[in-house]
Amino acid sequence: MRVLLVDDYGPVRQRAREILLEAEPEIEIVEASTAHDAMKLASEQDWDAAVVDFNLPDEPGLDVLGVLARKRIRVVVVSVLPGDMYELAARDAGAQAFIPKEEMDRRLVPAVFPRH
């Protein structure tokens, strides 16, 4: 399984990586810190899932989500922003899940790997 991990903040990417690898040690994780890099990776390679920050410095995470959703990739949006309005926007754009970053430890694995 291949997972694209998109967040501009290194410690968040590192924690997400740790959480996912603990659950599925055999997965391949590729990281991107900008929307531009993520969209390039999304369009050039095949992915099974992606974890995308809602707020990226160069373009909105929803732009990345749009590219991924068109390729029918399972997308989980993470954010420090409050849930209701942003969760609705993420789901409308094609995300399968929206997780506040403070809840990643308990909610990321079942969102990325629904069989868990």
PyMOL commands that place a pseudoatom at each C-alpha (Angstrom):
pseudoatom trace, name=CA, resn=MET, resi=1, chain=A, elem=C, hetatm=0, pos=[0.000, 0.000, 0.000]
pseudoatom trace, name=CA, resn=ARG, resi=2, chain=A, elem=C, hetatm=0, pos=[1.238, 3.498, -0.881]
pseudoatom trace, name=CA, resn=VAL, resi=3, chain=A, elem=C, hetatm=0, pos=[0.281, 6.560, 1.165]
pseudoatom trace, name=CA, resn=LEU, resi=4, chain=A, elem=C, hetatm=0, pos=[0.950, 10.193, 0.276]
pseudoatom trace, name=CA, resn=LEU, resi=5, chain=A, elem=C, hetatm=0, pos=[1.415, 12.320, 3.396]
pseudoatom trace, name=CA, resn=VAL, resi=6, chain=A, elem=C, hetatm=0, pos=[0.982, 16.074, 2.834]
pseudoatom trace, name=CA, resn=ASP, resi=7, chain=A, elem=C, hetatm=0, pos=[1.627, 18.607, 5.595]
pseudoatom trace, name=CA, resn=ASP, resi=8, chain=A, elem=C, hetatm=0, pos=[3.863, 21.668, 5.758]
pseudoatom trace, name=CA, resn=TYR, resi=9, chain=A, elem=C, hetatm=0, pos=[4.839, 21.013, 9.391]
pseudoatom trace, name=CA, resn=GLY, resi=10, chain=A, elem=C, hetatm=0, pos=[7.538, 18.361, 9.769]
pseudoatom trace, name=CA, resn=PRO, resi=11, chain=A, elem=C, hetatm=0, pos=[6.596, 17.158, 13.277]
pseudoatom trace, name=CA, resn=VAL, resi=12, chain=A, elem=C, hetatm=0, pos=[3.014, 16.475, 12.129]
pseudoatom trace, name=CA, resn=ARG, resi=13, chain=A, elem=C, hetatm=0, pos=[4.280, 14.487, 9.140]
pseudoatom trace, name=CA, resn=GLN, resi=14, chain=A, elem=C, hetatm=0, pos=[6.623, 12.557, 11.432]
pseudoatom trace, name=CA, resn=ARG, resi=15, chain=A, elem=C, hetatm=0, pos=[3.850, 11.726, 13.926]
pseudoatom trace, name=CA, resn=ALA, resi=16, chain=A, elem=C, hetatm=0, pos=[1.467, 10.653, 11.165]
pseudoatom trace, name=CA, resn=ARG, resi=17, chain=A, elem=C, hetatm=0, pos=[4.221, 8.471, 9.682]
pseudoatom trace, name=CA, resn=GLU, resi=18, chain=A, elem=C, hetatm=0, pos=[4.826, 6.813, 13.069]
pseudoatom trace, name=CA, resn=ILE, resi=19, chain=A, elem=C, hetatm=0, pos=[1.114, 6.169, 13.626]
pseudoatom trace, name=CA, resn=LEU, resi=20, chain=A, elem=C, hetatm=0, pos=[0.622, 4.635, 10.166]
pseudoatom trace, name=CA, resn=LEU, resi=21, chain=A, elem=C, hetatm=0, pos=[3.781, 2.503, 10.236]
pseudoatom trace, name=CA, resn=GLU, resi=22, chain=A, elem=C, hetatm=0, pos=[2.927, 1.167, 13.667]
pseudoatom trace, name=CA, resn=ALA, resi=23, chain=A, elem=C, hetatm=0, pos=[-0.389, -0.072, 12.284]
pseudoatom trace, name=CA, resn=GLU, resi=24, chain=A, elem=C, hetatm=0, pos=[0.924, -1.243, 8.885]
pseudoatom trace, name=CA, resn=PRO, resi=25, chain=A, elem=C, hetatm=0, pos=[4.734, -1.667, 8.903]
pseudoatom trace, name=CA, resn=GLU, resi=26, chain=A, elem=C, hetatm=0, pos=[4.845, -2.706, 5.227]
pseudoatom trace, name=CA, resn=ILE, resi=27, chain=A, elem=C, hetatm=0, pos=[3.283, 0.452, 3.750]
pseudoatom trace, name=CA, resn=GLU, resi=28, chain=A, elem=C, hetatm=0, pos=[5.249, 2.897, 1.655]
pseudoatom trace, name=CA, resn=ILE, resi=29, chain=A, elem=C, hetatm=0, pos=[4.863, 6.517, 2.732]
pseudoatom trace, name=CA, resn=VAL, resi=30, chain=A, elem=C, hetatm=0, pos=[5.992, 9.461, 0.611]
pseudoatom trace, name=CA, resn=GLU, resi=31, chain=A, elem=C, hetatm=0, pos=[5.908, 12.949, 2.097]
pseudoatom trace, name=CA, resn=ALA, resi=32, chain=A, elem=C, hetatm=0, pos=[5.237, 16.352, 0.573]
pseudoatom trace, name=CA, resn=SER, resi=33, chain=A, elem=C, hetatm=0, pos=[5.352, 19.691, 2.382]
pseudoatom trace, name=CA, resn=THR, resi=34, chain=A, elem=C, hetatm=0, pos=[3.637, 21.852, -0.236]
pseudoatom trace, name=CA, resn=ALA, resi=35, chain=A, elem=C, hetatm=0, pos=[0.483, 21.613, -2.306]
pseudoatom trace, name=CA, resn=HIS, resi=36, chain=A, elem=C, hetatm=0, pos=[2.564, 22.006, -5.472]
pseudoatom trace, name=CA, resn=ASP, resi=37, chain=A, elem=C, hetatm=0, pos=[4.751, 18.989, -4.632]
pseudoatom trace, name=CA, resn=ALA, resi=38, chain=A, elem=C, hetatm=0, pos=[1.731, 16.970, -3.546]
pseudoatom trace, name=CA, resn=MET, resi=39, chain=A, elem=C, hetatm=0, pos=[-0.197, 17.651, -6.756]
pseudoatom trace, name=CA, resn=LYS, resi=40, chain=A, elem=C, hetatm=0, pos=[2.861, 16.701, -8.816]
pseudoatom trace, name=CA, resn=LEU, resi=41, chain=A, elem=C, hetatm=0, pos=[3.225, 13.419, -6.912]
pseudoatom trace, name=CA, resn=ALA, resi=42, chain=A, elem=C, hetatm=0, pos=[-0.520, 12.791, -7.063]
pseudoatom trace, name=CA, resn=SER, resi=43, chain=A, elem=C, hetatm=0, pos=[-0.648, 13.211, -10.821]
pseudoatom trace, name=CA, resn=GLU, resi=44, chain=A, elem=C, hetatm=0, pos=[2.553, 11.291, -11.628]
pseudoatom trace, name=CA, resn=GLN, resi=45, chain=A, elem=C, hetatm=0, pos=[2.226, 8.262, -9.346]
pseudoatom trace, name=CA, resn=ASP, resi=46, chain=A, elem=C, hetatm=0, pos=[-0.381, 5.821, -8.073]
pseudoatom trace, name=CA, resn=TRP, resi=47, chain=A, elem=C, hetatm=0, pos=[-1.563, 6.045, -4.477]
pseudoatom trace, name=CA, resn=ASP, resi=48, chain=A, elem=C, hetatm=0, pos=[-3.898, 3.984, -2.334]
pseudoatom trace, name=CA, resn=ALA, resi=49, chain=A, elem=C, hetatm=0, pos=[-4.499, 6.717, 0.236]
pseudoatom trace, name=CA, resn=ALA, resi=50, chain=A, elem=C, hetatm=0, pos=[-3.458, 10.242, 1.145]
pseudoatom trace, name=CA, resn=VAL, resi=51, chain=A, elem=C, hetatm=0, pos=[-3.396, 12.253, 4.350]
pseudoatom trace, name=CA, resn=VAL, resi=52, chain=A, elem=C, hetatm=0, pos=[-3.660, 15.942, 3.477]
pseudoatom trace, name=CA, resn=ASP, resi=53, chain=A, elem=C, hetatm=0, pos=[-3.454, 19.041, 5.663]
pseudoatom trace, name=CA, resn=PHE, resi=54, chain=A, elem=C, hetatm=0, pos=[-6.372, 21.396, 5.068]
pseudoatom trace, name=CA, resn=ASN, resi=55, chain=A, elem=C, hetatm=0, pos=[-4.114, 24.471, 5.250]
pseudoatom trace, name=CA, resn=LEU, resi=56, chain=A, elem=C, hetatm=0, pos=[-0.963, 24.464, 3.148]
pseudoatom trace, name=CA, resn=PRO, resi=57, chain=A, elem=C, hetatm=0, pos=[1.276, 27.502, 2.630]
pseudoatom trace, name=CA, resn=ASP, resi=58, chain=A, elem=C, hetatm=0, pos=[1.245, 27.677, -1.163]
pseudoatom trace, name=CA, resn=GLU, resi=59, chain=A, elem=C, hetatm=0, pos=[-2.299, 26.566, -2.072]
pseudoatom trace, name=CA, resn=PRO, resi=60, chain=A, elem=C, hetatm=0, pos=[-5.312, 25.241, -0.160]
pseudoatom trace, name=CA, resn=GLY, resi=61, chain=A, elem=C, hetatm=0, pos=[-5.283, 21.567, 0.775]
pseudoatom trace, name=CA, resn=LEU, resi=62, chain=A, elem=C, hetatm=0, pos=[-8.627, 21.336, -0.999]
pseudoatom trace, name=CA, resn=ASP, resi=63, chain=A, elem=C, hetatm=0, pos=[-6.800, 21.852, -4.302]
pseudoatom trace, name=CA, resn=VAL, resi=64, chain=A, elem=C, hetatm=0, pos=[-4.688, 18.772, -3.568]
pseudoatom trace, name=CA, resn=LEU, resi=65, chain=A, elem=C, hetatm=0, pos=[-7.809, 16.937, -2.473]
pseudoatom trace, name=CA, resn=GLY, resi=66, chain=A, elem=C, hetatm=0, pos=[-9.444, 17.687, -5.818]
pseudoatom trace, name=CA, resn=VAL, resi=67, chain=A, elem=C, hetatm=0, pos=[-6.571, 16.111, -7.770]
pseudoatom trace, name=CA, resn=LEU, resi=68, chain=A, elem=C, hetatm=0, pos=[-6.582, 13.042, -5.523]
pseudoatom trace, name=CA, resn=ALA, resi=69, chain=A, elem=C, hetatm=0, pos=[-10.355, 12.638, -5.533]
pseudoatom trace, name=CA, resn=ARG, resi=70, chain=A, elem=C, hetatm=0, pos=[-10.409, 12.603, -9.349]
pseudoatom trace, name=CA, resn=LYS, resi=71, chain=A, elem=C, hetatm=0, pos=[-8.024, 9.639, -9.193]
pseudoatom trace, name=CA, resn=ARG, resi=72, chain=A, elem=C, hetatm=0, pos=[-10.330, 7.867, -6.727]
pseudoatom trace, name=CA, resn=ILE, resi=73, chain=A, elem=C, hetatm=0, pos=[-7.749, 7.833, -3.946]
pseudoatom trace, name=CA, resn=ARG, resi=74, chain=A, elem=C, hetatm=0, pos=[-8.911, 7.503, -0.335]
pseudoatom trace, name=CA, resn=VAL, resi=75, chain=A, elem=C, hetatm=0, pos=[-8.246, 10.940, 1.183]
pseudoatom trace, name=CA, resn=VAL, resi=76, chain=A, elem=C, hetatm=0, pos=[-8.135, 11.819, 4.856]
pseudoatom trace, name=CA, resn=VAL, resi=77, chain=A, elem=C, hetatm=0, pos=[-7.965, 15.543, 5.630]
pseudoatom trace, name=CA, resn=VAL, resi=78, chain=A, elem=C, hetatm=0, pos=[-6.275, 16.657, 8.851]
pseudoatom trace, name=CA, resn=SER, resi=79, chain=A, elem=C, hetatm=0, pos=[-6.496, 20.141, 10.286]
pseudoatom trace, name=CA, resn=VAL, resi=80, chain=A, elem=C, hetatm=0, pos=[-6.013, 22.363, 13.305]
pseudoatom trace, name=CA, resn=LEU, resi=81, chain=A, elem=C, hetatm=0, pos=[-9.066, 24.305, 12.136]
pseudoatom trace, name=CA, resn=PRO, resi=82, chain=A, elem=C, hetatm=0, pos=[-12.392, 23.681, 13.909]
pseudoatom trace, name=CA, resn=GLY, resi=83, chain=A, elem=C, hetatm=0, pos=[-14.391, 20.823, 12.475]
pseudoatom trace, name=CA, resn=ASP, resi=84, chain=A, elem=C, hetatm=0, pos=[-17.904, 21.625, 11.320]
pseudoatom trace, name=CA, resn=MET, resi=85, chain=A, elem=C, hetatm=0, pos=[-17.512, 24.042, 8.421]
pseudoatom trace, name=CA, resn=TYR, resi=86, chain=A, elem=C, hetatm=0, pos=[-14.128, 22.716, 7.309]
pseudoatom trace, name=CA, resn=GLU, resi=87, chain=A, elem=C, hetatm=0, pos=[-15.204, 19.098, 7.573]
pseudoatom trace, name=CA, resn=LEU, resi=88, chain=A, elem=C, hetatm=0, pos=[-18.181, 19.789, 5.334]
pseudoatom trace, name=CA, resn=ALA, resi=89, chain=A, elem=C, hetatm=0, pos=[-15.947, 21.510, 2.758]
pseudoatom trace, name=CA, resn=ALA, resi=90, chain=A, elem=C, hetatm=0, pos=[-13.473, 18.606, 2.818]
pseudoatom trace, name=CA, resn=ARG, resi=91, chain=A, elem=C, hetatm=0, pos=[-16.181, 15.977, 2.415]
pseudoatom trace, name=CA, resn=ASP, resi=92, chain=A, elem=C, hetatm=0, pos=[-17.841, 17.971, -0.379]
pseudoatom trace, name=CA, resn=ALA, resi=93, chain=A, elem=C, hetatm=0, pos=[-14.480, 18.023, -2.169]
pseudoatom trace, name=CA, resn=GLY, resi=94, chain=A, elem=C, hetatm=0, pos=[-14.194, 14.240, -1.928]
pseudoatom trace, name=CA, resn=ALA, resi=95, chain=A, elem=C, hetatm=0, pos=[-12.495, 13.440, 1.393]
pseudoatom trace, name=CA, resn=GLN, resi=96, chain=A, elem=C, hetatm=0, pos=[-13.549, 10.234, 3.098]
pseudoatom trace, name=CA, resn=ALA, resi=97, chain=A, elem=C, hetatm=0, pos=[-12.616, 11.581, 6.541]
pseudoatom trace, name=CA, resn=PHE, resi=98, chain=A, elem=C, hetatm=0, pos=[-11.756, 14.800, 8.371]
pseudoatom trace, name=CA, resn=ILE, resi=99, chain=A, elem=C, hetatm=0, pos=[-9.646, 14.556, 11.514]
pseudoatom trace, name=CA, resn=PRO, resi=100, chain=A, elem=C, hetatm=0, pos=[-8.601, 17.337, 13.888]
pseudoatom trace, name=CA, resn=LYS, resi=101, chain=A, elem=C, hetatm=0, pos=[-4.822, 17.023, 14.311]
pseudoatom trace, name=CA, resn=GLU, resi=102, chain=A, elem=C, hetatm=0, pos=[-5.164, 16.589, 18.067]
pseudoatom trace, name=CA, resn=GLU, resi=103, chain=A, elem=C, hetatm=0, pos=[-7.177, 13.399, 17.377]
pseudoatom trace, name=CA, resn=MET, resi=104, chain=A, elem=C, hetatm=0, pos=[-4.737, 11.828, 14.902]
pseudoatom trace, name=CA, resn=ASP, resi=105, chain=A, elem=C, hetatm=0, pos=[-3.388, 9.311, 17.422]
pseudoatom trace, name=CA, resn=ARG, resi=106, chain=A, elem=C, hetatm=0, pos=[-6.740, 7.581, 17.804]
pseudoatom trace, name=CA, resn=ARG, resi=107, chain=A, elem=C, hetatm=0, pos=[-8.504, 8.319, 14.494]
pseudoatom trace, name=CA, resn=LEU, resi=108, chain=A, elem=C, hetatm=0, pos=[-5.867, 8.255, 11.741]
pseudoatom trace, name=CA, resn=VAL, resi=109, chain=A, elem=C, hetatm=0, pos=[-5.446, 4.473, 11.399]
pseudoatom trace, name=CA, resn=PRO, resi=110, chain=A, elem=C, hetatm=0, pos=[-9.158, 3.624, 11.008]
pseudoatom trace, name=CA, resn=ALA, resi=111, chain=A, elem=C, hetatm=0, pos=[-9.575, 6.539, 8.597]
pseudoatom trace, name=CA, resn=VAL, resi=112, chain=A, elem=C, hetatm=0, pos=[-6.687, 5.501, 6.331]
pseudoatom trace, name=CA, resn=PHE, resi=113, chain=A, elem=C, hetatm=0, pos=[-7.152, 1.733, 6.773]
pseudoatom trace, name=CA, resn=PRO, resi=114, chain=A, elem=C, hetatm=0, pos=[-10.916, 1.243, 7.188]
pseudoatom trace, name=CA, resn=ARG, resi=115, chain=A, elem=C, hetatm=0, pos=[-10.451, -2.498, 7.737]
pseudoatom trace, name=CA, resn=HIS, resi=116, chain=A, elem=C, hetatm=0, pos=[-8.685, -1.884, 11.091]
for i in range(1, 116): cmd.bond("trace and resi %d" % i, "trace and resi %d" % (i + 1))
show_as sticks, trace
zoom trace
